[in-house]
């Protein structure tokens, strides 16, 4: 039996280049800006919102603040009294919030839900922030006392590819350069005014130091302050929404399919579990397949992908896990230009986490908002021509929580 439709009505994100600590602003200010911007962009009155879900990883650490669901109400007095909740799954927190909100709509509890993803990360120096991020791994075993544990963990993902199939750093450098190039087209991207060529990304230098293992600075996503709000609706609400805007209901994008899988938290356990599998992260592969199956689509029907490039190695992994190439042959899609903005399967037209930025709890929501922009032809200079269906992949931990969506009309 098919699930009830969940429509996406739009939303907004903050400028990911901003440093909210330097502006002396609380995490509630990020949320308020995203919420008010989203209400305006979607042409929704605050009093219409019936429930809100917040995706956030570690506000207790970065901002010394918990209970974030309550801060949604600070955006507008009309929101007072609505039920709210906060969801955490490391870098996949935003996607988990979307899944929870969409489940409430499918269950018939509410007709209009708001999802807010938020992270304020520029409150501490790089070393402390790296230690905080380590709590998304098995901290005692994989992060305690280790400088910048996550670059090292995702360096090991590259090492595993190298061991099984071979991996050239030049392909990782090209992935970085593509994401930086795409970000220059995105007016809200953190690195829109930065410069990064493939030649620069290929070389270790004073300005491109080794962070951990094979991972250089150019291979890393950004430390980002940011918030994103989107609105999900039932068919009943969406029908009325379309009527008052004088548009066809079929023009409104919806969540066509979703996938959600969890692997062991420790990276070594993931590798051991996948030893006889052609896919290095089989649970991630299965989340993608689940989303495609629920959406009743094949890869050939997908126009673009927004994927979790926390490091270039995670995007390299995503290429074959989406089925763009056979396992271990992601390099072919890199060399043939498949993943570029004008290619056969553009990946991260927004710039992704490397180019657009990675406010951890907001990333999954930002990906879905960018998918919405693509299928409504409102992505501006990073628009993929005739985008009809866009897939997303959001990962928490070292491939522990994998969430995938297919967004389309």
C-alpha positions as CSV (number, residue, x, y, z in Angstrom):
1,X,0.0,0.0,0.0
2,X,1.4,3.4,-1.0
3,X,2.1,6.0,1.7
4,X,0.2,9.3,1.9
5,X,2.0,12.0,-0.1
6,X,4.2,14.4,1.7
7,X,4.7,17.7,-0.2
8,X,7.5,20.2,0.2
9,X,6.4,23.8,0.1
10,X,9.8,25.5,0.2
11,X,12.0,27.2,2.8
12,X,15.1,29.2,3.4
13,X,18.6,29.0,4.7
14,X,21.0,31.5,6.3
15,X,24.1,32.7,4.6
16,X,26.6,29.9,5.4
17,X,29.6,32.4,5.2
18,X,28.5,34.2,8.4
19,X,30.1,33.8,11.8
20,X,27.3,34.3,14.3
21,X,29.6,34.3,17.3
22,X,31.5,37.3,15.9
23,X,28.1,38.9,15.6
24,X,27.5,38.1,19.2
25,X,24.3,36.2,18.4
26,X,22.8,33.2,20.1
27,X,21.8,30.0,18.3
28,X,18.2,31.1,18.6
29,X,19.0,34.0,16.3
30,X,20.1,31.5,13.5
31,X,16.9,29.6,14.0
32,X,14.7,32.7,13.9
33,X,16.3,34.0,10.7
34,X,15.8,30.6,8.9
35,X,12.2,30.3,10.2
36,X,11.1,33.8,9.2
37,X,12.9,33.5,5.9
38,X,11.2,30.2,5.2
39,X,7.8,31.4,6.1
40,X,8.2,34.3,3.7
41,X,9.7,32.2,0.9
42,X,6.9,29.6,1.1
43,X,4.2,32.3,1.6
44,X,3.0,30.6,4.8
45,X,1.6,32.3,7.9
46,X,3.3,31.3,11.2
47,X,-0.1,30.5,12.7
48,X,-0.7,27.7,10.1
49,X,2.3,25.7,11.3
50,X,1.1,22.8,13.4
51,X,4.3,21.0,14.5
52,X,8.0,21.6,14.3
53,X,11.1,19.3,14.3
54,X,14.6,20.5,14.9
55,X,17.7,18.7,13.6
56,X,20.9,19.4,15.6
57,X,24.0,17.5,16.5
58,X,25.8,19.1,19.4
59,X,24.4,22.5,20.6
60,X,25.1,21.4,24.2
61,X,28.8,21.3,23.3
62,X,29.2,24.2,20.8
63,X,26.6,26.6,22.3
64,X,26.0,25.2,25.8
65,X,22.3,25.0,24.9
66,X,19.9,22.1,24.8
67,X,16.1,21.9,24.4
68,X,16.3,23.5,21.0
69,X,12.7,22.6,20.0
70,X,11.5,25.4,22.3
71,X,13.6,28.0,20.5
72,X,11.4,27.6,17.4
73,X,8.7,29.5,19.3
74,X,11.1,32.5,19.6
75,X,10.7,33.2,15.9
76,X,7.0,34.3,16.0
77,X,4.4,34.6,18.7
78,X,1.9,32.8,16.5
79,X,4.0,29.6,17.0
80,X,3.4,29.6,20.7
81,X,2.1,26.2,22.0
82,X,2.8,24.1,18.9
83,X,4.5,20.7,19.6
84,X,8.2,20.6,19.0
85,X,11.0,18.1,19.2
86,X,14.8,17.9,18.6
87,X,16.5,15.0,16.7
88,X,20.2,13.9,16.7
89,X,22.0,11.5,14.5
90,X,25.4,13.3,14.1
91,X,25.7,14.8,10.6
92,X,22.4,13.1,9.6
93,X,20.4,14.9,12.3
94,X,18.6,17.1,9.7
95,X,17.4,14.1,7.7
96,X,16.2,12.4,10.9
97,X,14.1,15.5,11.7
98,X,12.6,15.4,8.2
99,X,11.8,11.7,8.6
100,X,10.0,12.4,11.9
101,X,8.1,15.3,10.5
102,X,7.0,13.4,7.4
103,X,6.0,10.4,9.5
104,X,3.6,12.6,11.5
105,X,2.1,13.9,8.2
106,X,1.7,10.3,6.9
107,X,0.1,9.3,10.2
108,X,-2.5,12.0,9.8
109,X,-1.5,13.8,13.0
110,X,-0.8,17.1,11.3
111,X,-1.1,18.8,8.0
112,X,1.7,21.3,8.0
113,X,5.1,20.6,9.6
114,X,8.2,22.8,9.8
115,X,11.7,21.3,9.9
116,X,14.6,23.4,11.1
117,X,18.2,22.2,10.9
118,X,20.8,24.2,12.8
119,X,24.4,24.2,14.0
120,X,26.5,27.0,15.4
121,X,30.1,25.7,15.2
122,X,32.3,28.7,15.2
123,X,32.1,29.1,18.9
124,X,35.4,27.2,19.6
125,X,38.8,26.8,18.0
126,X,39.5,24.0,15.5
127,X,41.1,21.6,18.0
128,X,38.1,21.8,20.4
129,X,35.6,21.6,17.5
130,X,37.4,18.5,16.1
131,X,37.1,16.9,19.5
132,X,33.4,17.7,19.7
133,X,32.9,16.2,16.2
134,X,34.7,13.1,17.5
135,X,31.6,12.3,19.6
136,X,29.9,11.3,16.4
137,X,32.3,8.3,16.3
138,X,32.9,5.8,19.2
139,X,34.6,8.5,21.2
140,X,36.6,6.3,23.6
141,X,37.9,4.1,20.9
142,X,38.2,6.4,17.9
143,X,38.5,10.0,19.0
144,X,39.7,10.5,22.6
145,X,43.1,12.1,22.5
146,X,43.3,12.1,18.7
147,X,43.7,15.4,16.9
148,X,41.0,15.9,14.2
149,X,39.6,12.3,14.4
150,X,37.1,12.6,11.5
151,X,39.6,13.5,8.8
152,X,41.5,10.4,9.9
153,X,38.4,8.2,9.8
154,X,37.4,9.3,6.3
155,X,41.0,9.0,5.3
156,X,40.7,5.4,6.3
157,X,37.6,5.2,4.0
158,X,40.0,6.2,1.2
159,X,42.5,3.7,2.3
160,X,39.9,0.9,2.2
161,X,39.1,1.9,-1.4
162,X,42.8,1.9,-2.2
163,X,43.2,-1.5,-0.7
164,X,40.3,-3.1,-2.5
165,X,40.3,-1.2,-5.8
166,X,43.0,1.4,-6.0
167,X,42.5,5.1,-5.4
168,X,44.4,8.1,-6.9
169,X,44.5,11.3,-5.0
170,X,44.1,13.2,-8.3
171,X,40.6,12.0,-8.4
172,X,39.9,13.3,-4.9
173,X,41.4,16.7,-5.9
174,X,39.1,16.9,-8.9
175,X,36.1,16.2,-6.7
176,X,37.2,19.1,-4.5
177,X,37.7,21.5,-7.4
178,X,34.2,20.7,-8.8
179,X,32.5,21.4,-5.5
180,X,34.4,24.7,-5.1
181,X,33.6,25.7,-8.6
182,X,29.9,24.9,-8.1
183,X,29.9,26.9,-4.9
184,X,30.9,30.0,-6.7
185,X,27.5,30.0,-8.4
186,X,25.7,29.7,-5.0
187,X,25.0,33.1,-3.4
188,X,24.7,31.5,0.1
189,X,27.7,29.2,-0.1
190,X,30.4,29.6,2.5
191,X,33.2,29.4,-0.1
192,X,31.6,31.4,-2.9
193,X,34.4,33.9,-2.9
194,X,37.2,31.4,-2.3
195,X,39.5,30.0,-5.0
196,X,40.5,26.4,-5.3
197,X,41.9,24.8,-8.5
198,X,42.5,21.2,-9.1
199,X,46.2,21.9,-9.2
200,X,46.0,23.5,-5.8
201,X,43.9,20.7,-4.3
202,X,46.4,18.2,-5.6
203,X,49.4,19.6,-3.8
204,X,50.4,19.6,-0.1
205,X,51.5,23.1,0.8
206,X,51.5,25.7,3.5
207,X,48.0,26.5,2.4
208,X,46.8,22.9,1.9
209,X,48.2,21.0,4.8
210,X,47.7,17.3,5.6
211,X,44.9,17.1,8.2
212,X,44.9,13.3,8.8
213,X,46.2,10.4,6.7
214,X,45.6,11.1,3.0
215,X,43.1,14.0,3.8
216,X,44.4,17.5,3.1
217,X,42.6,20.7,3.9
218,X,41.1,20.9,0.4
219,X,39.5,17.5,0.9
220,X,37.5,18.7,3.9
221,X,34.1,20.2,4.3
222,X,33.8,23.5,6.2
223,X,33.2,24.5,9.8
224,X,30.0,26.4,9.4
225,X,27.3,28.3,11.3
226,X,24.0,27.9,9.6
227,X,20.3,27.1,9.8
228,X,17.7,25.9,7.3
229,X,13.9,25.7,7.5
230,X,11.6,23.8,5.2
231,X,7.9,23.1,5.3
232,X,6.3,19.7,4.7
233,X,2.5,19.3,4.0
234,X,-0.2,16.7,3.7
235,X,-2.1,16.4,0.5
236,X,-5.1,18.2,2.0
237,X,-3.0,21.2,3.0
238,X,-1.1,21.2,-0.2
239,X,-4.3,21.1,-2.3
240,X,-5.6,24.2,-0.5
241,X,-2.1,25.9,-0.7
242,X,-2.0,25.2,-4.5
243,X,-5.5,26.6,-4.9
244,X,-4.8,29.9,-3.2
245,X,-1.6,30.3,-5.2
246,X,-3.5,29.4,-8.4
247,X,-1.1,26.6,-9.3
248,X,-1.6,22.9,-10.2
249,X,-1.1,20.5,-7.2
250,X,1.1,18.4,-9.4
251,X,3.6,21.3,-9.7
252,X,4.4,21.0,-6.0
253,X,7.4,18.8,-5.2
254,X,7.1,15.9,-2.8
255,X,9.2,13.4,-1.0
256,X,8.8,10.5,-3.5
257,X,11.0,8.1,-1.6
258,X,13.2,7.7,1.4
259,X,15.8,5.3,2.9
260,X,17.2,5.1,6.4
261,X,19.8,2.6,7.5
262,X,22.2,2.3,10.5
263,X,25.6,0.6,10.5
264,X,27.9,-0.2,13.5
265,X,29.3,3.0,14.9
266,X,33.0,2.0,14.9
267,X,34.6,2.3,11.5
268,X,36.6,-0.9,11.9
269,X,33.4,-2.8,12.5
270,X,31.9,-1.4,9.3
271,X,34.9,-2.5,7.3
272,X,34.8,-6.0,8.8
273,X,31.1,-6.3,8.1
274,X,31.6,-5.3,4.4
275,X,34.6,-7.5,3.8
276,X,32.8,-9.8,1.4
277,X,30.6,-7.1,-0.1
278,X,31.5,-5.2,-3.2
279,X,30.3,-2.0,-1.5
280,X,32.5,-0.5,1.2
281,X,29.5,0.8,3.1
282,X,26.7,-1.6,2.2
283,X,24.2,0.0,4.6
284,X,24.6,3.3,2.8
285,X,24.1,1.5,-0.5
286,X,20.9,0.0,0.9
287,X,19.5,3.3,2.1
288,X,19.9,4.6,-1.5
289,X,18.2,1.5,-3.0
290,X,15.4,1.8,-0.4
291,X,14.8,5.4,-1.5
292,X,14.8,4.5,-5.1
293,X,12.4,1.6,-4.5
294,X,9.9,3.7,-2.5
295,X,10.0,6.4,-5.2
296,X,9.7,3.7,-8.0
297,X,12.6,5.3,-9.9
298,X,15.9,4.1,-11.3
299,X,19.1,6.1,-11.4
300,X,18.5,7.0,-15.0
301,X,15.4,9.0,-13.9
302,X,17.5,11.1,-11.5
303,X,18.5,14.5,-12.7
304,X,21.1,15.4,-10.0
305,X,22.4,14.4,-6.6
306,X,23.1,16.3,-3.5
307,X,25.4,14.1,-1.5
308,X,27.4,14.1,1.8
309,X,30.9,15.2,0.8
310,X,32.1,15.8,4.4
311,X,35.4,14.7,2.8
312,X,36.2,14.0,-0.9
313,X,36.5,10.3,0.0
314,X,32.8,10.3,1.1
315,X,31.7,11.7,-2.3
316,X,34.0,9.2,-4.1
317,X,32.2,6.5,-2.1
318,X,28.8,8.0,-3.1
319,X,29.5,7.8,-6.8
320,X,29.6,4.0,-6.9
321,X,27.1,3.5,-4.1
322,X,24.5,5.4,-6.1
323,X,25.3,3.1,-9.0
324,X,26.8,5.7,-11.3
325,X,29.7,3.3,-11.8
326,X,30.4,-0.3,-10.7
327,X,31.9,-0.7,-7.2
328,X,35.4,0.6,-7.1
329,X,35.1,2.5,-10.4
330,X,34.1,5.9,-9.2
331,X,37.2,7.3,-10.8
332,X,35.6,6.8,-14.2
333,X,32.7,9.2,-13.5
334,X,35.3,11.7,-12.2
335,X,37.5,11.4,-15.3
336,X,34.6,11.5,-17.7
337,X,33.0,14.7,-16.3
338,X,29.8,12.8,-15.3
339,X,29.6,14.5,-11.9
340,X,30.1,18.1,-13.1
341,X,27.4,20.7,-13.4
342,X,26.9,20.0,-17.2
343,X,27.6,16.3,-16.9
344,X,25.3,13.3,-17.1
345,X,24.8,13.1,-13.4
346,X,25.7,16.4,-11.6
347,X,26.7,15.9,-8.0
348,X,26.4,18.8,-5.5
349,X,25.4,21.6,-7.9
350,X,25.1,23.7,-4.7
351,X,28.8,23.2,-3.9
352,X,28.0,20.4,-1.3
353,X,29.5,20.4,2.1
354,X,32.9,21.2,0.8
355,X,31.8,24.3,-1.1
356,X,28.4,25.4,0.3
357,X,29.3,24.6,3.9
358,X,28.5,22.0,6.6
359,X,26.6,23.2,9.6
360,X,26.2,19.7,10.8
361,X,22.6,19.5,12.0
362,X,21.4,21.6,9.1
363,X,23.0,19.7,6.2
364,X,20.3,17.1,5.6
365,X,17.7,19.9,5.5
366,X,19.8,22.1,3.2
367,X,20.2,19.2,0.8
368,X,16.4,18.7,0.6
369,X,15.9,22.4,0.2
370,X,18.4,22.5,-2.7
371,X,16.6,19.5,-4.2
372,X,13.3,21.5,-4.0
373,X,15.0,24.4,-5.7
374,X,16.3,22.2,-8.5
375,X,12.9,20.6,-9.3
376,X,11.1,24.0,-9.1
377,X,13.8,25.6,-11.4
378,X,14.6,28.2,-8.7
379,X,18.3,27.3,-8.1
380,X,19.6,30.3,-10.0
381,X,23.1,30.0,-11.4
382,X,23.5,26.4,-10.2
383,X,20.3,25.2,-11.8
384,X,20.5,21.8,-13.5
385,X,18.7,22.0,-16.8
386,X,15.2,20.3,-16.8
387,X,15.8,18.8,-13.3
388,X,12.8,16.6,-12.5
389,X,13.9,14.3,-9.7
390,X,16.8,14.9,-7.4
391,X,18.3,12.4,-4.9
392,X,20.1,13.3,-1.6
393,X,22.4,11.3,0.7
394,X,23.1,12.5,4.2
395,X,25.5,10.5,6.4
396,X,26.0,10.7,10.2
397,X,29.3,9.5,11.7
398,X,31.8,7.5,9.7
399,X,29.0,6.0,7.5
400,X,26.9,5.0,10.6
401,X,23.6,6.7,9.8
402,X,22.6,6.9,6.2
403,X,19.5,8.8,5.0
404,X,18.5,9.2,1.3
405,X,15.6,11.0,-0.3
406,X,14.2,11.3,-3.8
407,X,12.5,14.7,-4.3
408,X,10.4,15.4,-7.4
409,X,7.0,16.3,-8.7
